Amino acid sequence: MSKPKVMVALRDSVSVESLMVLASELAQGMGADLVALHVVEVPLLTPLDVMDESLDRHGHEVLAQAKHLAEEHSMTISTELMRAREADEAIVGVAGEKGVDLLVIGQRKPRAHALGEPVLGRVGRYAVHHAPCRVIIQIPAPDRK
């Protein structure tokens, strides 16, 4: 039986620390390998394989930050940067290809529904309905006033 895998999908440098702490703790508890993924959403008019390092620069920075945080938690991590038209489909696709057991994603402050319930964003909604594994969506705590 192969070792379980936890994959964390990282969007930006603001959420990397909280997502990496959560994913690292879950991976350690499961005795799992940890994978970090950043998807660069490429506009339709731009070829996916265009030679433009500026498209990937932010993603490389986010993944470097993730690698550093994993090392602080004594975790080894593999990182992957990919380009796609839609991040939601790419994340779920990679989770399936890699045989991921748990997918960790984050969401910026959720919009509130008319009934006051949080509404998931596009990536969270897609992952919940299509991921081939369990999904944890980390939603920031509401501001306390």
PyMOL CGO cylinders between C-alpha atoms (Angstrom):
from pymol import cmd
from pymol.cgo import CYLINDER

trace = [
    CYLINDER, 0.00, 0.00, 0.00, 1.40, 3.40, -0.96, 0.3, 1, 1, 1, 1, 1, 1,
    CYLINDER, 1.40, 3.40, -0.96, 1.88, 6.29, 1.42, 0.3, 1, 1, 1, 1, 1, 1,
    CYLINDER, 1.88, 6.29, 1.42, -1.09, 8.69, 1.58, 0.3, 1, 1, 1, 1, 1, 1,
    CYLINDER, -1.09, 8.69, 1.58, -0.78, 12.13, -0.05, 0.3, 1, 1, 1, 1, 1, 1,
    CYLINDER, -0.78, 12.13, -0.05, -1.96, 15.54, 1.09, 0.3, 1, 1, 1, 1, 1, 1,
    CYLINDER, -1.96, 15.54, 1.09, -2.02, 18.25, -1.56, 0.3, 1, 1, 1, 1, 1, 1,
    CYLINDER, -2.02, 18.25, -1.56, -2.33, 21.92, -0.74, 0.3, 1, 1, 1, 1, 1, 1,
    CYLINDER, -2.33, 21.92, -0.74, -3.35, 24.30, -3.52, 0.3, 1, 1, 1, 1, 1, 1,
    CYLINDER, -3.35, 24.30, -3.52, -1.77, 27.70, -3.00, 0.3, 1, 1, 1, 1, 1, 1,
    CYLINDER, -1.77, 27.70, -3.00, -3.03, 30.87, -4.64, 0.3, 1, 1, 1, 1, 1, 1,
    CYLINDER, -3.03, 30.87, -4.64, -1.12, 33.76, -3.09, 0.3, 1, 1, 1, 1, 1, 1,
    CYLINDER, -1.12, 33.76, -3.09, 1.54, 34.66, -0.56, 0.3, 1, 1, 1, 1, 1, 1,
    CYLINDER, 1.54, 34.66, -0.56, -1.04, 36.03, 1.89, 0.3, 1, 1, 1, 1, 1, 1,
    CYLINDER, -1.04, 36.03, 1.89, -2.61, 32.63, 2.57, 0.3, 1, 1, 1, 1, 1, 1,
    CYLINDER, -2.61, 32.63, 2.57, 0.48, 30.41, 2.24, 0.3, 1, 1, 1, 1, 1, 1,
    CYLINDER, 0.48, 30.41, 2.24, 1.41, 30.36, 5.91, 0.3, 1, 1, 1, 1, 1, 1,
    CYLINDER, 1.41, 30.36, 5.91, -2.00, 29.39, 7.30, 0.3, 1, 1, 1, 1, 1, 1,
    CYLINDER, -2.00, 29.39, 7.30, -2.59, 26.79, 4.57, 0.3, 1, 1, 1, 1, 1, 1,
    CYLINDER, -2.59, 26.79, 4.57, 0.89, 25.30, 5.00, 0.3, 1, 1, 1, 1, 1, 1,
    CYLINDER, 0.89, 25.30, 5.00, 0.50, 25.02, 8.77, 0.3, 1, 1, 1, 1, 1, 1,
    CYLINDER, 0.50, 25.02, 8.77, -2.82, 23.22, 8.31, 0.3, 1, 1, 1, 1, 1, 1,
    CYLINDER, -2.82, 23.22, 8.31, -1.59, 20.96, 5.49, 0.3, 1, 1, 1, 1, 1, 1,
    CYLINDER, -1.59, 20.96, 5.49, 1.67, 20.13, 7.33, 0.3, 1, 1, 1, 1, 1, 1,
    CYLINDER, 1.67, 20.13, 7.33, -0.15, 19.18, 10.51, 0.3, 1, 1, 1, 1, 1, 1,
    CYLINDER, -0.15, 19.18, 10.51, -2.64, 17.03, 8.59, 0.3, 1, 1, 1, 1, 1, 1,
    CYLINDER, -2.64, 17.03, 8.59, 0.13, 15.33, 6.58, 0.3, 1, 1, 1, 1, 1, 1,
    CYLINDER, 0.13, 15.33, 6.58, 2.13, 14.62, 9.74, 0.3, 1, 1, 1, 1, 1, 1,
    CYLINDER, 2.13, 14.62, 9.74, -0.94, 13.19, 11.46, 0.3, 1, 1, 1, 1, 1, 1,
    CYLINDER, -0.94, 13.19, 11.46, -1.69, 10.96, 8.48, 0.3, 1, 1, 1, 1, 1, 1,
    CYLINDER, -1.69, 10.96, 8.48, 1.93, 9.96, 7.90, 0.3, 1, 1, 1, 1, 1, 1,
    CYLINDER, 1.93, 9.96, 7.90, 1.43, 11.39, 4.40, 0.3, 1, 1, 1, 1, 1, 1,
    CYLINDER, 1.43, 11.39, 4.40, 3.58, 12.94, 1.72, 0.3, 1, 1, 1, 1, 1, 1,
    CYLINDER, 3.58, 12.94, 1.72, 2.95, 16.65, 1.19, 0.3, 1, 1, 1, 1, 1, 1,
    CYLINDER, 2.95, 16.65, 1.19, 2.54, 18.25, -2.23, 0.3, 1, 1, 1, 1, 1, 1,
    CYLINDER, 2.54, 18.25, -2.23, 2.08, 21.98, -2.89, 0.3, 1, 1, 1, 1, 1, 1,
    CYLINDER, 2.08, 21.98, -2.89, 0.52, 23.14, -6.15, 0.3, 1, 1, 1, 1, 1, 1,
    CYLINDER, 0.52, 23.14, -6.15, 0.24, 26.60, -7.64, 0.3, 1, 1, 1, 1, 1, 1,
    CYLINDER, 0.24, 26.60, -7.64, -1.80, 27.07, -10.80, 0.3, 1, 1, 1, 1, 1, 1,
    CYLINDER, -1.80, 27.07, -10.80, -1.12, 30.05, -13.03, 0.3, 1, 1, 1, 1, 1, 1,
    CYLINDER, -1.12, 30.05, -13.03, -4.36, 30.93, -14.77, 0.3, 1, 1, 1, 1, 1, 1,
    CYLINDER, -4.36, 30.93, -14.77, -3.41, 31.94, -18.31, 0.3, 1, 1, 1, 1, 1, 1,
    CYLINDER, -3.41, 31.94, -18.31, -5.80, 34.13, -20.32, 0.3, 1, 1, 1, 1, 1, 1,
    CYLINDER, -5.80, 34.13, -20.32, -7.46, 32.52, -23.33, 0.3, 1, 1, 1, 1, 1, 1,
    CYLINDER, -7.46, 32.52, -23.33, -5.55, 34.62, -25.86, 0.3, 1, 1, 1, 1, 1, 1,
    CYLINDER, -5.55, 34.62, -25.86, -2.16, 33.66, -24.39, 0.3, 1, 1, 1, 1, 1, 1,
    CYLINDER, -2.16, 33.66, -24.39, -0.71, 30.28, -25.36, 0.3, 1, 1, 1, 1, 1, 1,
    CYLINDER, -0.71, 30.28, -25.36, -0.19, 28.02, -22.33, 0.3, 1, 1, 1, 1, 1, 1,
    CYLINDER, -0.19, 28.02, -22.33, 3.38, 27.30, -23.36, 0.3, 1, 1, 1, 1, 1, 1,
    CYLINDER, 3.38, 27.30, -23.36, 4.41, 30.90, -24.07, 0.3, 1, 1, 1, 1, 1, 1,
    CYLINDER, 4.41, 30.90, -24.07, 8.00, 31.61, -23.03, 0.3, 1, 1, 1, 1, 1, 1,
    CYLINDER, 8.00, 31.61, -23.03, 7.29, 34.35, -20.49, 0.3, 1, 1, 1, 1, 1, 1,
    CYLINDER, 7.29, 34.35, -20.49, 8.83, 33.86, -17.05, 0.3, 1, 1, 1, 1, 1, 1,
    CYLINDER, 8.83, 33.86, -17.05, 6.89, 36.85, -15.72, 0.3, 1, 1, 1, 1, 1, 1,
    CYLINDER, 6.89, 36.85, -15.72, 3.74, 34.69, -15.85, 0.3, 1, 1, 1, 1, 1, 1,
    CYLINDER, 3.74, 34.69, -15.85, 5.28, 32.16, -13.46, 0.3, 1, 1, 1, 1, 1, 1,
    CYLINDER, 5.28, 32.16, -13.46, 7.28, 34.47, -11.17, 0.3, 1, 1, 1, 1, 1, 1,
    CYLINDER, 7.28, 34.47, -11.17, 4.58, 34.86, -8.51, 0.3, 1, 1, 1, 1, 1, 1,
    CYLINDER, 4.58, 34.86, -8.51, 3.92, 31.12, -8.47, 0.3, 1, 1, 1, 1, 1, 1,
    CYLINDER, 3.92, 31.12, -8.47, 7.61, 30.32, -7.97, 0.3, 1, 1, 1, 1, 1, 1,
    CYLINDER, 7.61, 30.32, -7.97, 7.70, 32.78, -5.05, 0.3, 1, 1, 1, 1, 1, 1,
    CYLINDER, 7.70, 32.78, -5.05, 4.61, 31.21, -3.46, 0.3, 1, 1, 1, 1, 1, 1,
    CYLINDER, 4.61, 31.21, -3.46, 6.07, 27.71, -3.80, 0.3, 1, 1, 1, 1, 1, 1,
    CYLINDER, 6.07, 27.71, -3.80, 9.43, 28.80, -2.40, 0.3, 1, 1, 1, 1, 1, 1,
    CYLINDER, 9.43, 28.80, -2.40, 7.61, 30.23, 0.61, 0.3, 1, 1, 1, 1, 1, 1,
    CYLINDER, 7.61, 30.23, 0.61, 5.70, 26.95, 0.99, 0.3, 1, 1, 1, 1, 1, 1,
    CYLINDER, 5.70, 26.95, 0.99, 8.92, 24.93, 0.84, 0.3, 1, 1, 1, 1, 1, 1,
    CYLINDER, 8.92, 24.93, 0.84, 10.48, 27.11, 3.54, 0.3, 1, 1, 1, 1, 1, 1,
    CYLINDER, 10.48, 27.11, 3.54, 7.42, 26.75, 5.80, 0.3, 1, 1, 1, 1, 1, 1,
    CYLINDER, 7.42, 26.75, 5.80, 7.33, 22.97, 5.32, 0.3, 1, 1, 1, 1, 1, 1,
    CYLINDER, 7.33, 22.97, 5.32, 10.99, 22.75, 6.34, 0.3, 1, 1, 1, 1, 1, 1,
    CYLINDER, 10.99, 22.75, 6.34, 10.17, 24.73, 9.50, 0.3, 1, 1, 1, 1, 1, 1,
    CYLINDER, 10.17, 24.73, 9.50, 7.63, 21.99, 10.32, 0.3, 1, 1, 1, 1, 1, 1,
    CYLINDER, 7.63, 21.99, 10.32, 10.20, 19.26, 9.58, 0.3, 1, 1, 1, 1, 1, 1,
    CYLINDER, 10.20, 19.26, 9.58, 8.25, 18.19, 6.49, 0.3, 1, 1, 1, 1, 1, 1,
    CYLINDER, 8.25, 18.19, 6.49, 9.59, 17.33, 3.10, 0.3, 1, 1, 1, 1, 1, 1,
    CYLINDER, 9.59, 17.33, 3.10, 7.47, 18.70, 0.32, 0.3, 1, 1, 1, 1, 1, 1,
    CYLINDER, 7.47, 18.70, 0.32, 7.26, 18.39, -3.43, 0.3, 1, 1, 1, 1, 1, 1,
    CYLINDER, 7.26, 18.39, -3.43, 6.09, 21.45, -5.33, 0.3, 1, 1, 1, 1, 1, 1,
    CYLINDER, 6.09, 21.45, -5.33, 4.49, 21.85, -8.70, 0.3, 1, 1, 1, 1, 1, 1,
    CYLINDER, 4.49, 21.85, -8.70, 3.69, 24.91, -10.76, 0.3, 1, 1, 1, 1, 1, 1,
    CYLINDER, 3.69, 24.91, -10.76, 1.40, 24.49, -13.72, 0.3, 1, 1, 1, 1, 1, 1,
    CYLINDER, 1.40, 24.49, -13.72, -0.35, 26.70, -16.20, 0.3, 1, 1, 1, 1, 1, 1,
    CYLINDER, -0.35, 26.70, -16.20, -4.02, 26.24, -17.02, 0.3, 1, 1, 1, 1, 1, 1,
    CYLINDER, -4.02, 26.24, -17.02, -7.04, 28.16, -18.24, 0.3, 1, 1, 1, 1, 1, 1,
    CYLINDER, -7.04, 28.16, -18.24, -9.06, 27.35, -15.09, 0.3, 1, 1, 1, 1, 1, 1,
    CYLINDER, -9.06, 27.35, -15.09, -7.45, 26.73, -11.70, 0.3, 1, 1, 1, 1, 1, 1,
    CYLINDER, -7.45, 26.73, -11.70, -10.40, 24.73, -10.37, 0.3, 1, 1, 1, 1, 1, 1,
    CYLINDER, -10.40, 24.73, -10.37, -10.25, 22.04, -13.06, 0.3, 1, 1, 1, 1, 1, 1,
    CYLINDER, -10.25, 22.04, -13.06, -6.44, 21.93, -12.93, 0.3, 1, 1, 1, 1, 1, 1,
    CYLINDER, -6.44, 21.93, -12.93, -6.33, 21.43, -9.16, 0.3, 1, 1, 1, 1, 1, 1,
    CYLINDER, -6.33, 21.43, -9.16, -8.87, 18.61, -9.22, 0.3, 1, 1, 1, 1, 1, 1,
    CYLINDER, -8.87, 18.61, -9.22, -7.13, 17.05, -12.23, 0.3, 1, 1, 1, 1, 1, 1,
    CYLINDER, -7.13, 17.05, -12.23, -3.73, 17.02, -10.51, 0.3, 1, 1, 1, 1, 1, 1,
    CYLINDER, -3.73, 17.02, -10.51, -5.31, 15.59, -7.35, 0.3, 1, 1, 1, 1, 1, 1,
    CYLINDER, -5.31, 15.59, -7.35, -6.67, 12.71, -9.42, 0.3, 1, 1, 1, 1, 1, 1,
    CYLINDER, -6.67, 12.71, -9.42, -3.43, 12.14, -11.34, 0.3, 1, 1, 1, 1, 1, 1,
    CYLINDER, -3.43, 12.14, -11.34, -1.35, 12.06, -8.17, 0.3, 1, 1, 1, 1, 1, 1,
    CYLINDER, -1.35, 12.06, -8.17, -3.76, 9.86, -6.23, 0.3, 1, 1, 1, 1, 1, 1,
    CYLINDER, -3.76, 9.86, -6.23, -4.21, 12.49, -3.52, 0.3, 1, 1, 1, 1, 1, 1,
    CYLINDER, -4.21, 12.49, -3.52, -6.07, 11.41, -0.39, 0.3, 1, 1, 1, 1, 1, 1,
    CYLINDER, -6.07, 11.41, -0.39, -6.76, 14.89, 0.98, 0.3, 1, 1, 1, 1, 1, 1,
    CYLINDER, -6.76, 14.89, 0.98, -6.92, 18.24, -0.82, 0.3, 1, 1, 1, 1, 1, 1,
    CYLINDER, -6.92, 18.24, -0.82, -6.46, 21.43, 1.21, 0.3, 1, 1, 1, 1, 1, 1,
    CYLINDER, -6.46, 21.43, 1.21, -7.51, 24.71, -0.36, 0.3, 1, 1, 1, 1, 1, 1,
    CYLINDER, -7.51, 24.71, -0.36, -8.10, 28.17, 0.96, 0.3, 1, 1, 1, 1, 1, 1,
    CYLINDER, -8.10, 28.17, 0.96, -10.67, 30.80, 0.32, 0.3, 1, 1, 1, 1, 1, 1,
    CYLINDER, -10.67, 30.80, 0.32, -10.47, 34.52, 0.76, 0.3, 1, 1, 1, 1, 1, 1,
    CYLINDER, -10.47, 34.52, 0.76, -13.11, 36.10, 2.94, 0.3, 1, 1, 1, 1, 1, 1,
    CYLINDER, -13.11, 36.10, 2.94, -16.33, 34.43, 1.80, 0.3, 1, 1, 1, 1, 1, 1,
    CYLINDER, -16.33, 34.43, 1.80, -19.18, 36.44, 0.46, 0.3, 1, 1, 1, 1, 1, 1,
    CYLINDER, -19.18, 36.44, 0.46, -22.29, 36.15, 2.59, 0.3, 1, 1, 1, 1, 1, 1,
    CYLINDER, -22.29, 36.15, 2.59, -25.47, 34.65, 1.24, 0.3, 1, 1, 1, 1, 1, 1,
    CYLINDER, -25.47, 34.65, 1.24, -28.77, 36.38, 1.97, 0.3, 1, 1, 1, 1, 1, 1,
    CYLINDER, -28.77, 36.38, 1.97, -29.23, 34.04, 4.92, 0.3, 1, 1, 1, 1, 1, 1,
    CYLINDER, -29.23, 34.04, 4.92, -25.81, 34.93, 6.33, 0.3, 1, 1, 1, 1, 1, 1,
    CYLINDER, -25.81, 34.93, 6.33, -24.18, 31.64, 5.33, 0.3, 1, 1, 1, 1, 1, 1,
    CYLINDER, -24.18, 31.64, 5.33, -20.80, 31.80, 3.61, 0.3, 1, 1, 1, 1, 1, 1,
    CYLINDER, -20.80, 31.80, 3.61, -20.78, 31.12, -0.13, 0.3, 1, 1, 1, 1, 1, 1,
    CYLINDER, -20.78, 31.12, -0.13, -17.89, 29.13, -1.54, 0.3, 1, 1, 1, 1, 1, 1,
    CYLINDER, -17.89, 29.13, -1.54, -15.88, 30.56, -4.40, 0.3, 1, 1, 1, 1, 1, 1,
    CYLINDER, -15.88, 30.56, -4.40, -15.50, 28.93, -7.80, 0.3, 1, 1, 1, 1, 1, 1,
    CYLINDER, -15.50, 28.93, -7.80, -12.50, 26.74, -6.87, 0.3, 1, 1, 1, 1, 1, 1,
    CYLINDER, -12.50, 26.74, -6.87, -14.00, 25.54, -3.59, 0.3, 1, 1, 1, 1, 1, 1,
    CYLINDER, -14.00, 25.54, -3.59, -17.34, 24.74, -5.17, 0.3, 1, 1, 1, 1, 1, 1,
    CYLINDER, -17.34, 24.74, -5.17, -15.71, 22.83, -8.02, 0.3, 1, 1, 1, 1, 1, 1,
    CYLINDER, -15.71, 22.83, -8.02, -13.41, 20.89, -5.68, 0.3, 1, 1, 1, 1, 1, 1,
    CYLINDER, -13.41, 20.89, -5.68, -16.23, 19.87, -3.36, 0.3, 1, 1, 1, 1, 1, 1,
    CYLINDER, -16.23, 19.87, -3.36, -18.24, 18.49, -6.29, 0.3, 1, 1, 1, 1, 1, 1,
    CYLINDER, -18.24, 18.49, -6.29, -15.49, 16.96, -8.44, 0.3, 1, 1, 1, 1, 1, 1,
    CYLINDER, -15.49, 16.96, -8.44, -12.39, 16.12, -6.38, 0.3, 1, 1, 1, 1, 1, 1,
    CYLINDER, -12.39, 16.12, -6.38, -11.57, 12.40, -6.18, 0.3, 1, 1, 1, 1, 1, 1,
    CYLINDER, -11.57, 12.40, -6.18, -10.68, 12.75, -2.50, 0.3, 1, 1, 1, 1, 1, 1,
    CYLINDER, -10.68, 12.75, -2.50, -11.65, 14.47, 0.72, 0.3, 1, 1, 1, 1, 1, 1,
    CYLINDER, -11.65, 14.47, 0.72, -11.47, 18.28, 0.60, 0.3, 1, 1, 1, 1, 1, 1,
    CYLINDER, -11.47, 18.28, 0.60, -10.78, 20.75, 3.38, 0.3, 1, 1, 1, 1, 1, 1,
    CYLINDER, -10.78, 20.75, 3.38, -11.50, 24.40, 2.64, 0.3, 1, 1, 1, 1, 1, 1,
    CYLINDER, -11.50, 24.40, 2.64, -9.90, 26.83, 5.04, 0.3, 1, 1, 1, 1, 1, 1,
    CYLINDER, -9.90, 26.83, 5.04, -12.05, 29.93, 5.39, 0.3, 1, 1, 1, 1, 1, 1,
    CYLINDER, -12.05, 29.93, 5.39, -10.61, 32.87, 7.33, 0.3, 1, 1, 1, 1, 1, 1,
    CYLINDER, -10.61, 32.87, 7.33, -12.18, 33.61, 10.68, 0.3, 1, 1, 1, 1, 1, 1,
    CYLINDER, -12.18, 33.61, 10.68, -14.55, 36.56, 10.62, 0.3, 1, 1, 1, 1, 1, 1,
    CYLINDER, -14.55, 36.56, 10.62, -13.26, 39.87, 11.90, 0.3, 1, 1, 1, 1, 1, 1,
    CYLINDER, -13.26, 39.87, 11.90, -14.30, 40.39, 15.51, 0.3, 1, 1, 1, 1, 1, 1,
    CYLINDER, -14.30, 40.39, 15.51, -15.33, 43.93, 16.30, 0.3, 1, 1, 1, 1, 1, 1,
]
cmd.load_cgo(trace, "trace")
